[in-house]
């Protein structure tokens, strides 16, 4: 893995989905709250946390049958060049059989907040795979989606400590670099940060778009 992403106490965590036959990912950071050990047992524990969050949040009932939750992965990024440990998930996915999916790029946007302000201390995830019934009469996200997405991420965030991690925002170290504004001084070097996420919030009912999920050929 690229060495610039190395962050003390850090982990890279992935959730794998399939939307209408195409793979999709949610990727977010972790910060060691215990030993910071990453192995197959950690990955399997992460799988159990994600499945519990999925089933408890009610997401399945808002998704068509061709949306599936396929697995998780976790990689130690406290040191360079570490392998990812995956764990497969079976039997989890949408349960709305008569529904049609929204376009694969269409997503509910959830914001991750920390105790600090600034672009290095917040993040977001794009939650897709919903059915058309979650597109309300004003072409906005149905309120049930906001409730389920917030429940999913906040449950996951609260339970990650059982595998020795907290959800976090990883911000890699950057060297001294030129400003994008002509005539302005160089931007100073910055150290890497790994700040704990304190809340996960869907800020509005507007659909977002994750263009990498269009899978155009």
Wavefront OBJ file of the C-alpha trace (Angstrom):
o trace
v 0.000 0.000 0.000
v 1.267 3.569 -0.627
v 3.491 4.727 2.205
v 1.919 8.210 2.353
v -1.238 6.686 3.819
v 0.538 5.352 6.922
v -1.148 6.805 10.023
v -0.305 5.996 13.657
v -2.900 3.685 15.187
v -4.794 3.588 11.901
v -6.823 1.025 10.012
v -8.561 1.115 6.643
v -12.002 -0.515 6.786
v -14.129 -1.573 3.817
v -17.740 -2.654 3.401
v -18.467 -4.472 0.130
v -21.846 -4.384 -1.626
v -23.340 -5.416 -4.947
v -25.823 -3.060 -6.625
v -27.675 -4.598 -9.594
v -24.801 -6.974 -10.296
v -22.007 -4.398 -9.909
v -19.594 -4.142 -6.955
v -19.543 -1.085 -4.681
v -17.472 -0.075 -1.664
v -17.713 2.072 1.435
v -14.238 2.839 2.815
v -13.579 4.568 6.127
v -10.944 4.919 8.809
v -10.343 3.278 12.147
v -8.313 4.307 15.175
v -6.968 1.777 17.643
v -8.779 1.980 20.982
v -7.149 -1.194 22.295
v -4.305 -3.320 21.019
v -4.793 -2.283 17.401
v -4.378 -5.894 16.300
v -5.567 -6.667 12.760
v -5.951 -10.351 11.893
v -8.636 -12.736 10.682
v -10.410 -12.669 14.029
v -10.606 -8.868 13.781
v -12.116 -9.124 10.300
v -14.659 -11.713 11.431
v -15.612 -9.512 14.380
v -16.037 -6.578 12.013
v -18.310 -8.735 9.834
v -20.547 -9.476 12.821
v -20.747 -5.771 13.726
v -21.695 -4.756 10.180
v -24.316 -7.504 9.846
v -25.889 -6.528 13.183
v -25.976 -2.861 12.125
v -27.524 -3.798 8.773
v -30.238 -6.029 10.183
v -31.029 -3.686 13.083
v -31.243 -0.521 11.000
v -34.039 -1.636 8.669
v -31.967 -1.008 5.535
v -32.946 -4.340 3.980
v -36.597 -3.376 3.626
v -35.608 -0.247 1.657
v -33.535 -2.158 -0.908
v -34.430 -4.468 -3.811
v -33.370 -8.093 -3.989
v -30.434 -7.320 -6.273
v -28.729 -5.242 -3.570
v -26.554 -7.468 -1.401
v -24.139 -6.927 1.478
v -21.188 -9.098 0.505
v -18.361 -8.648 2.983
v -15.912 -6.512 4.881
v -12.169 -5.989 4.985
v -9.712 -4.393 7.382
v -6.087 -3.393 6.854
v -3.562 -2.106 9.369
v -2.220 1.254 8.137
v -0.182 2.057 11.236
v 2.747 0.592 9.295
v 3.302 0.288 5.550
v 2.535 -2.588 3.195
v 0.156 -4.634 5.356
v -2.277 -7.141 3.871
v -6.030 -6.710 4.063
v -8.009 -9.322 5.992
v -11.415 -9.963 4.345
v -14.500 -11.635 5.755
v -17.438 -12.686 3.582
v -21.102 -12.041 4.362
v -23.843 -14.294 3.016
v -27.611 -14.071 3.127
v -27.826 -10.311 3.716
v -29.427 -7.923 1.255
v -32.587 -6.227 0.092
v -35.973 -7.770 0.866
v -38.314 -5.652 -1.295
v -39.054 -8.159 -4.120
v -41.472 -6.068 -6.212
v -39.247 -2.993 -6.335
v -36.854 -1.576 -8.901
v -33.433 -0.137 -7.987
v -32.530 3.519 -8.264
v -29.558 4.217 -10.598
v -26.344 2.749 -9.195
v -24.758 6.203 -8.795
v -27.682 7.511 -6.714
v -26.879 7.613 -3.015
v -27.865 8.939 0.368
v -24.935 10.965 1.713
v -23.953 10.526 5.367
v -21.525 12.944 7.020
v -19.000 11.792 9.611
v -18.184 14.426 12.232
v -15.394 14.622 14.792
v -14.814 16.969 17.727
v -12.638 19.187 15.499
v -13.443 21.504 12.577
v -11.886 21.673 9.139
v -11.617 19.465 6.049
v -9.095 17.112 7.682
v -11.556 16.258 10.440
v -14.766 15.260 8.679
v -15.752 12.725 6.053
v -18.672 11.189 4.225
v -20.010 7.963 2.780
v -22.352 7.355 -0.142
v -25.026 4.765 0.666
v -26.620 3.331 -2.473
v -28.618 0.301 -3.498
v -32.079 1.593 -2.569
v -35.337 0.865 -4.346
v -37.402 3.400 -6.286
v -40.024 3.616 -3.536
v -37.414 5.523 -1.486
v -37.547 8.351 -4.047
v -40.386 10.508 -2.702
v -42.873 12.613 -4.651
v -40.471 15.566 -4.672
v -37.594 13.429 -6.009
v -35.931 13.536 -2.588
v -34.788 10.772 -0.271
v -37.611 9.252 1.751
v -37.390 10.022 5.457
v -37.099 6.298 6.194
v -33.763 6.223 4.341
v -32.307 8.972 6.545
v -33.420 7.113 9.675
v -32.032 3.760 8.533
v -28.712 5.116 7.244
v -28.042 7.061 10.447
v -28.963 4.006 12.505
v -26.632 1.778 10.473
v -23.587 4.022 10.771
v -24.091 5.078 14.375
v -24.620 1.463 15.470
v -21.487 0.429 13.594
v -19.525 3.341 15.085
v -20.598 2.539 18.632
v -19.770 -1.169 18.338
v -16.356 -0.990 16.639
v -14.708 -0.812 20.041
v -15.480 -4.516 20.493
v -12.724 -5.258 17.948
v -10.349 -2.685 19.435
v -11.053 0.218 17.056
v -13.051 3.426 16.812
v -14.400 4.881 13.574
v -12.144 7.746 12.574
v -11.140 10.228 9.902
v -7.692 9.427 8.544
v -5.816 12.378 7.073
v -2.387 11.534 5.608
v 0.736 13.605 6.106
v 1.427 16.121 3.321
v 4.720 17.790 2.341
v 5.313 21.468 1.700
v 3.433 22.103 -1.542
v 2.586 25.002 -3.856
v -0.686 26.861 -3.463
v -3.262 26.474 -6.210
v -3.743 30.263 -6.095
v -1.108 32.161 -8.121
v 1.004 34.480 -5.988
v 0.065 32.856 -2.711
v 2.730 31.276 -0.472
v 3.316 27.544 -0.397
v 1.056 25.473 1.784
v 2.884 24.244 4.888
v 3.644 20.609 5.542
v 1.173 18.827 7.821
v 1.397 15.754 9.988
v -1.004 12.841 9.634
v -4.074 12.856 11.879
v -6.462 10.144 13.016
v -9.469 11.712 14.719
v -12.344 9.749 16.286
v -15.787 10.117 14.671
v -18.333 11.386 17.179
v -21.507 11.327 15.043
v -22.858 10.135 11.696
v -25.554 12.353 10.220
v -27.614 12.586 7.021
v -27.736 16.371 6.737
v -30.606 16.653 4.245
v -32.956 14.600 2.078
v -31.297 15.434 -1.240
v -29.943 12.481 -3.202
v -26.215 12.531 -3.848
v -24.285 10.948 -6.687
v -21.252 8.665 -6.575
v -20.210 8.847 -10.241
v -17.685 6.003 -9.979
v -20.651 3.658 -9.523
v -22.126 4.345 -12.979
v -19.839 1.598 -14.362
v -19.833 3.076 -17.838
v -17.920 1.185 -20.525
l 1 2 3 4 5 6 7 8 9 10 11 12 13 14 15 16 17 18 19 20 21 22 23 24 25 26 27 28 29 30 31 32 33 34 35 36 37 38 39 40 41 42 43 44 45 46 47 48 49 50 51 52 53 54 55 56 57 58 59 60 61 62 63 64 65 66 67 68 69 70 71 72 73 74 75 76 77 78 79 80 81 82 83 84 85 86 87 88 89 90 91 92 93 94 95 96 97 98 99 100 101 102 103 104 105 106 107 108 109 110 111 112 113 114 115 116 117 118 119 120 121 122 123 124 125 126 127 128 129 130 131 132 133 134 135 136 137 138 139 140 141 142 143 144 145 146 147 148 149 150 151 152 153 154 155 156 157 158 159 160 161 162 163 164 165 166 167 168 169 170 171 172 173 174 175 176 177 178 179 180 181 182 183 184 185 186 187 188 189 190 191 192 193 194 195 196 197 198 199 200 201 202 203 204 205 206 207 208 209 210 211 212 213 214 215 216 217
